[in-house]
Amino acid sequence: SQRLRGPLAGAIGLVLLTGLGAYAFTAAGDDCAGDDALTIGVAVAPDVAPAVIRAASRFNDARHRVDGRCARARVRATDPDAVATLLSGKGVAGVTERPDVWIPDSSLWVKLVEGSAQTGPAGAPATLGGLASTPIVLAMPRGLAVQLRNLGAPERPSWTELLAAAGTASNAEEGPATGDGVIPPRLFRLQVPDPDRSATGMGTLMLAGALLARAPGGEADFAGVVRTVREGVAVSVKAEFDAFDPAVGKDKADRYPVALVPEQAVFGYNSRRPAEPAVAVYPAEGTVFLDHPVTVLSEDPAKAGAARLLWKALSAEATRDDVQRLGFRTPGGAAPAGFSAKNGLDPRAPEALPAPSAAEVRRTMQSWAQLSLSIRMLSIIDVSGSMDEKVAPGVTRLQATVRTAQGGLPLLPDDSELGQWIFSTELRGKQDWRELVSVGPLGQRLGSATRRQRMLSAFAQIRVKEHGDTGLYDTVMAAFDYMKRTYKPEYVNSILLWTDGRNEDRSGPSLAETLDHIRREYDPERPILINMFGNGDDVDVGELRQIARLTRGDAYVAETPGQVQALFLKALSQRVSP
């Protein structure tokens, strides 16, 4: 066989492709190849792995000695979520090797696992510094970017405008809440990598949480972002860009594809000269940066010392050049020389939003886990005689309620399960409630129409029962028993009841009997959440709250149509905490 010559004679590069990623190992001379060598395992995010492999080769060639032993690095390209799963104690034994040094694509992963049993007694791994940075940007096809410029859209629109254009905000139908309002609402079909597996997806939730935390209606708008992310989860960055192909075009709702991606991914995509290049949009408020932290996990002092020596190689100018050739910025934000408007990129670094704490990262991801569950809801509307009273000029209580329920339907995806009852007294013989639409997936066909269409038709036909009273307690008990009997663990199972008064059915159960029944039947392992809305002076919010809070729900009072809508959106965003 042919003999290896030249530079390869002293350093043999070996790459083994496995299901976990790419291994790269360089042996620098016999003194580093024996059993006495000090080997540190390095797990690195695949996007920056080529630069780390080259730096490790230079490190190994230098034959550093630590405690009299020759130090060498073995690099493996590994998805950060696999290492995070292992460090959180949830990994499957043997699936992923615990590294001595971890270089994920973002510090968000490190913060997510801080305090877990597998990160060491200190709980927080030592981070030596960032290797490369890249901001999360909104990528869109160049043709769409040109259209927006022609409409007069700012060079750097706000996140609020962009999210409204993606249909995430509660006021999306009314147009953007800030800016010039030139970007039409629901113009985009937003694609996002899975937040459970991608730092870009996780970072999207972090920036949404940061921007909406202090805004009026922020909780409901965050739920809207989660809904949009859940509906637009892409299996990979490649899949996000595949949608830019002119042959794919707009979707059935006439929306253009846009994607939340790392800026470096736009560089990589455009370098392949696609038919439809991408343009990176940098929102005005700033964004989250993926910082590729070099993190030491080993508690062995010798390995920690070797890791610090490796860090010097990773901090060297040669590595910085390798990183920029891949399309990354330096840790300080300096862009590669090739960044320009011609390739859809801006060399000016966007503002970095404040980094969230470890507690904020865990709390946001817990909210994602809860909010991303599909909703299974039974809506119940009071049609007693007093619902015919006016709450605004030309608007009755029933009309305000129905309009809010109608407006909420677009916020729910087709796999959400919904059903509709009405109640008063004696609507069906002696029974105080009546089913209009059975509970099931909104996208399911019921004869010639979908359940969503049946719901809209039912809303249009709801009328007040003249002289009808309020059969509240027996309706609540019947609804609770029904939802418990048909409980589905993969959904958030809930009841949303609208009323304008207190119970008036003297032949039915009392408040005490209702509370006893729910307290006895409530199962925290199979929770049914009850939220109740009161509208009018006759509402006894104390009684409603006693019922709802037994299920970790709540009761609210609204005096205007606007308050009804705001409270409804708040209820949609509520979940049962584990």
Residue pairs with C-beta under 8 A, 6 or more apart in sequence:
4 12
10 28
10 29
10 61
11 26
11 27
11 28
11 57
11 60
11 61
12 26
12 27
13 24
13 25
13 26
13 57
14 23
14 24
14 25
14 26
15 22
15 23
15 24
16 22
16 23
20 76
20 78
20 82
20 95
20 96
20 97
21 46
21 49
21 76
21 77
21 78
21 79
22 46
22 49
22 53
22 76
22 77
23 74
23 75
23 76
23 77
24 49
24 53
24 56
24 57
24 74
24 75
24 76
25 72
25 74
25 75
26 56
26 57
26 60
26 61
26 72
26 73
27 33
27 60
27 72
28 60
28 61
28 62
28 63
28 70
28 72
29 63
29 70
31 37
31 63
31 70
32 60
32 63
32 70
32 71
32 72
36 69
36 70
37 69
37 70
37 71
37 72
38 66
38 67
38 69
38 70
38 71
38 72
38 302
38 303
38 306
39 71
39 72
39 73
39 74
40 71
40 72
40 73
40 74
40 100
40 101
40 298
40 303
40 306
40 307
40 310
41 74
41 76
41 97
41 98
41 99
41 100
41 101
42 52
42 56
42 73
42 74
42 75
42 76
42 99
42 100
42 101
42 102
42 103
42 310
43 76
43 78
43 83
43 96
43 97
43 99
43 101
43 102
43 103
44 52
44 75
44 76
44 77
44 78
44 102
44 103
45 77
45 78
45 79
45 80
45 103
45 104
45 105
45 292
46 77
46 78
46 79
47 105
47 262
47 264
47 265
47 326
48 103
48 105
48 131
48 132
48 292
48 323
48 326
48 328
49 75
49 77
50 322
50 326
51 131
51 132
51 319
51 322
51 323
51 325
51 326
52 75
52 103
52 131
52 314
52 319
53 75
54 318
54 319
54 322
55 310
55 313
55 314
55 316
55 318
55 319
55 322
56 73
56 74
56 75
56 310
56 313
58 313
58 316
58 318
59 71
59 72
59 73
59 309
59 310
59 313
60 72
60 73
62 313
63 70
64 70
64 71
64 306
64 309
65 71
66 302
66 305
66 306
66 309
67 302
67 305
69 302
71 306
71 309
71 310
73 101
73 306
73 310
76 97
76 99
78 96
78 99
79 197
80 104
80 105
80 106
80 109
80 199
81 109
81 196
81 197
81 198
82 91
82 95
82 96
83 96
83 99
83 102
83 104
83 109
84 104
84 109
84 112
84 113
85 91
85 96
86 95
86 96
86 98
86 118
87 98
87 113
87 116
87 118
87 119
87 297
88 112
88 113
88 116
88 118
89 116
89 117
89 118
98 118
98 297
99 297
100 296
100 297
100 298
100 300
100 303
100 307
101 294
101 295
101 296
101 297
101 298
101 307
101 310
102 110
102 125
102 295
102 297
103 131
103 292
103 293
103 294
103 295
104 110
104 199
104 292
104 293
104 295
105 199
105 262
105 290
105 292
106 199
106 202
106 203
106 290
106 291
106 292
106 293
107 127
107 130
107 291
107 293
107 355
108 199
108 202
108 203
108 206
108 356
108 361
109 199
109 202
110 124
110 125
110 127
110 293
110 295
111 356
111 357
111 358
111 361
111 362
112 202
112 358
112 361
112 362
112 365
113 119
113 125
114 123
114 124
114 125
114 358
115 123
115 124
115 358
116 123
119 125
119 297
120 297
120 299
121 299
124 358
125 295
125 296
125 297
126 295
126 296
126 304
127 293
127 294
127 295
127 296
128 293
128 294
128 295
128 296
128 307
128 308
128 311
129 293
129 294
129 311
129 315
129 331
130 291
130 292
130 293
130 294
130 331
131 291
131 292
131 293
131 294
131 314
131 319
131 323
131 331
132 291
132 292
132 323
132 326
132 328
132 329
132 330
132 331
133 289
133 290
133 291
133 292
133 328
133 329
133 330
133 331
133 332
133 333
134 262
134 263
134 264
134 289
134 290
134 327
134 328
134 329
135 262
135 263
135 282
135 287
135 288
135 289
135 290
135 329
135 349
135 350
135 352
136 200
136 203
136 204
136 207
136 260
136 261
136 262
136 263
136 287
136 288
136 289
136 290
137 260
137 261
137 262
137 263
137 266
137 280
137 281
137 282
137 287
137 350
138 162
138 258
138 259
138 260
138 280
138 281
138 283
139 240
139 241
139 258
139 259
139 260
139 261
139 265
139 266
139 269
139 278
139 279
139 280
139 281
139 344
140 188
140 256
140 257
140 258
140 259
140 278
140 279
140 281
141 244
141 256
141 257
141 276
141 277
141 278
141 279
142 276
142 277
142 278
142 279
142 344
143 276
144 256
144 258
145 279
145 281
145 344
148 182
148 183
151 182
151 183
152 180
152 182
153 180
153 182
153 183
154 179
154 180
154 284
156 281
156 282
156 283
156 284
156 350
157 179
157 183
157 281
157 283
157 284
158 176
158 178
158 179
158 283
158 284
158 285
159 207
159 208
159 211
159 283
159 284
159 285
160 169
160 176
160 177
160 178
160 179
160 211
161 176
161 178
161 179
161 181
161 183
162 183
162 188
162 281
162 283
163 169
163 208
163 221
163 224
163 225
163 228
164 171
164 172
164 175
164 176
164 177
164 183
164 185
165 176
165 183
165 184
165 185
165 186
165 187
165 188
166 186
166 187
166 188
166 189
166 190
166 228
166 258
167 185
167 186
167 188
167 190
167 224
167 228
168 190
168 221
168 224
168 225
168 227
168 228
169 177
169 221
169 224
170 217
170 220
170 221
170 224
170 411
170 569
171 177
172 185
172 186
172 224
173 185
173 186
173 407
173 410
174 185
175 181
175 184
175 185
176 183
176 185
186 253
186 255
187 255
187 256
188 255
188 256
188 257
188 258
189 232
189 243
189 250
189 251
189 253
189 255
189 256
189 257
189 258
190 228
190 229
190 232
190 258
190 259
190 260
191 232
191 233
191 234
191 239
191 240
191 243
191 257
191 258
191 259
191 260
192 200
192 201
192 204
192 228
192 229
192 232
192 233
192 234
192 259
192 260
193 200
193 201
193 233
193 234
193 236
193 237
193 240
193 260
193 261
194 201
194 233
194 234
194 235
195 201
195 202
195 204
195 205
195 229
195 365
195 368
196 368
199 290
200 237
200 260
200 261
200 262
200 290
201 229
201 233
201 260
202 361
202 364
202 365
203 288
203 290
204 225
204 229
204 260
204 288
205 225
205 226
205 229
205 364
205 365
205 367
205 368
206 288
206 353
206 356
206 360
206 361
206 364
207 287
207 288
207 353
208 222
208 225
209 222
209 356
209 360
209 364
209 367
210 353
210 354
210 356
211 285
212 218
212 219
212 221
212 222
212 225
215 221
217 566
217 569
219 570
219 573
220 566
220 569
220 570
220 572
220 573
222 367
222 371
222 573
223 371
223 569
223 572
223 573
224 411
226 367
226 368
226 371
226 372
227 371
227 411
227 412
227 413
229 368
229 372
230 372
230 413
231 413
234 240
234 259
237 259
237 261
237 262
237 265
240 257
240 259
240 261
241 259
241 261
241 265
241 269
241 274
241 278
242 248
243 257
243 259
244 257
244 259
244 274
244 276
244 278
245 274
245 275
245 276
246 275
246 276
248 257
250 256
250 257
251 257
259 278
262 290
263 280
263 327
263 329
263 345
264 326
264 327
264 328
265 327
266 278
266 279
266 280
266 327
266 344
266 345
267 327
267 336
267 338
267 339
267 343
267 345
268 326
268 327
269 277
269 278
270 277
270 278
270 343
270 344
270 345
271 327
271 343
277 343
277 344
278 344
279 344
280 344
280 345
280 346
282 346
282 348
282 350
283 350
285 351
285 353
286 350
286 351
286 352
286 353
287 350
287 351
287 352
287 353
288 352
288 353
289 333
289 352
291 331
292 328
294 307
294 310
294 311
294 314
296 304
296 307
296 308
298 304
298 307
313 319
320 330
323 330
324 330
324 334
324 335
324 336
324 337
325 336
327 336
328 336
329 335
329 336
329 349
333 349
333 352
334 349
335 345
335 347
335 348
335 349
339 345
339 346
339 347
340 347
356 364
366 578
370 492
370 575
370 576
370 577
370 578
371 573
371 575
373 490
373 491
373 492
373 575
374 413
374 415
374 416
374 417
374 490
374 491
374 492
375 412
375 416
375 417
375 418
375 491
375 492
375 494
375 572
376 416
376 417
376 418
376 439
376 483
376 488
376 491
376 492
376 493
376 494
377 416
377 417
377 418
377 419
377 439
377 493
377 494
377 495
377 496
378 418
378 419
378 420
378 421
378 439
378 479
378 482
378 483
378 494
378 495
378 496
379 405
379 418
379 419
379 420
379 421
379 496
379 497
379 498
380 420
380 421
380 422
380 423
380 433
380 475
380 479
380 495
380 496
380 497
380 498
381 398
381 401
381 402
381 405
381 420
381 421
381 422
381 423
381 462
381 498
382 398
382 401
382 422
382 423
382 424
382 470
382 472
382 497
382 498
382 499
382 500
382 501
383 398
383 422
383 423
383 424
383 427
383 462
383 463
383 464
383 465
383 468
384 423
384 424
384 425
384 464
384 465
384 468
384 469
384 470
384 499
384 500
384 501
384 504
385 424
385 464
385 465
385 466
385 467
385 468
385 469
386 397
386 470
386 500
386 501
386 536
386 538
387 396
387 397
387 398
387 401
387 464
387 500
388 396
388 397
388 398
388 464
388 466
389 396
389 397
389 500
389 536
390 396
390 397
391 397
391 400
391 535
391 536
391 559
391 560
391 561
392 400
392 560
392 561
395 561
396 464
397 500
397 535
397 536
398 462
398 463
398 464
400 535
400 561
400 564
401 498
401 533
401 535
401 564
402 459
402 462
403 561
404 561
404 564
404 565
404 568
405 459
405 498
405 568
406 456
406 459
407 565
408 568
408 569
408 572
409 418
409 442
409 452
409 455
409 456
411 569
411 572
412 418
412 442
412 572
413 442
414 441
414 442
414 443
414 450
414 452
415 441
415 442
415 443
416 441
416 442
417 439
417 440
417 441
417 442
417 488
417 491
418 437
418 439
418 440
418 442
418 451
418 452
418 455
419 435
419 437
419 438
419 439
419 440
420 435
420 436
420 437
420 455
420 458
420 459
421 433
421 434
421 435
421 436
421 475
421 479
422 433
422 434
422 436
422 462
423 432
423 433
423 434
423 470
423 471
423 472
423 475
424 432
424 465
424 468
424 469
424 470
424 471
425 432
425 465
425 468
425 469
425 470
425 471
425 504
425 505
426 432
426 468
426 471
427 433
427 434
427 465
427 468
428 434
432 471
432 474
432 475
432 505
432 508
433 471
433 474
433 475
433 478
433 479
436 458
436 462
437 451
437 454
437 455
437 458
439 483
439 486
440 446
440 451
441 451
442 450
442 451
442 452
442 455
443 450
443 451
443 452
444 450
444 451
445 451
446 454
449 457
469 504
469 505
470 499
470 500
470 501
470 502
470 503
470 504
470 505
471 503
471 504
471 505
471 508
472 499
472 501
472 502
472 503
472 504
472 505
473 503
473 505
473 508
473 509
473 510
473 511
473 513
473 514
474 505
474 508
474 509
475 497
476 495
476 497
476 514
476 518
476 530
476 547
477 509
477 514
477 517
477 518
479 495
479 497
480 495
480 517
480 518
480 521
480 528
480 530
480 551
481 521
483 493
483 494
483 495
483 528
484 521
484 523
484 526
484 528
487 493
487 526
487 528
489 526
492 529
492 575
492 576
493 526
493 527
493 528
493 529
494 528
494 529
494 530
494 531
494 553
495 528
495 529
495 530
495 531
496 531
496 533
496 568
496 571
497 530
497 531
497 532
497 533
498 532
498 533
498 535
499 532
499 533
499 534
499 535
499 539
499 544
500 534
500 535
500 536
500 538
500 539
501 536
501 538
501 539
502 538
502 539
502 540
502 543
503 511
503 543
509 517
511 543
511 546
511 547
514 547
515 546
515 547
515 550
518 530
518 547
518 550
518 551
519 550
522 528
522 550
522 551
527 551
527 552
527 576
528 551
529 551
529 552
529 553
529 574
529 575
529 576
530 547
530 548
530 550
530 551
530 553
531 548
531 553
531 554
531 555
531 556
531 571
531 574
532 544
532 545
532 547
532 548
532 553
532 554
532 555
532 556
533 555
533 556
533 557
533 558
533 564
533 567
533 568
533 571
534 540
534 541
534 544
534 555
534 556
534 557
534 558
535 557
535 558
535 559
535 564
539 557
541 555
541 556
541 557
544 555
545 554
545 555
547 555
548 554
548 555
549 555
551 576
552 576
552 577
553 574
554 574
556 567
556 570
556 571
558 564
558 566
558 567
